């Protein structure tokens, strides 16, 4: 008699390993870990996006359109941003290996968001995207990264945290900015919709 099919070995290991997740803030000292992740597992199942390196919101469009930036150029630009602490966020590790990333940067440091007329921008942290290695998805890694990002922004004295979800998005790539249910369950509320499925969500920190 055949038993119930076993879970794939990689998925089973990932489930067990995420119980021992280690979340660390991005810093110049761990830039090598960042690039190890982005050069390897980050987009192993979506190679079309592998050239981004999370440079999209920083790439100056007056220099050239985004689709003309090469992977090597994006990688070099991000190395400079990390060294200058302009790109910020959190890496998730399992057994010492980076398996996830959350771009969590003060809003005023993100060039693509500076054009918005937001009177609160100086006290807002922005969650720009998540990247989780495929074997570790749907196991709470993004939730842990989001919690770390919110804690970090509050600790740094910011008053709000903002994110940019897609309403009705179902695919993993579509939800790279973070799924709307994740934010709503973490205490965020929709503050603006763009009419094209985009929703800006925001959470205000309780003052201690």
Secondary structure, DSSP 8 states (H G I E B T S, - for coil): --------HHHHHHHHHGGG-EEEE--GGGHHHHHHHHHTTTTTT-GGGTT-TT-TTTS-TTTS-GGG--HHHHHHHHHHHHHTT-S-EEEEEETTEEEEEEEEEEGGG-GGGTTS--TTGGGEEEEEEEEE-GGGTTSSHHHHHHHHHHHHHHHTT-SEEEEEEETT--STTTTTT--HHHHHHTT-EEEEE-SSSEEEEEEE----
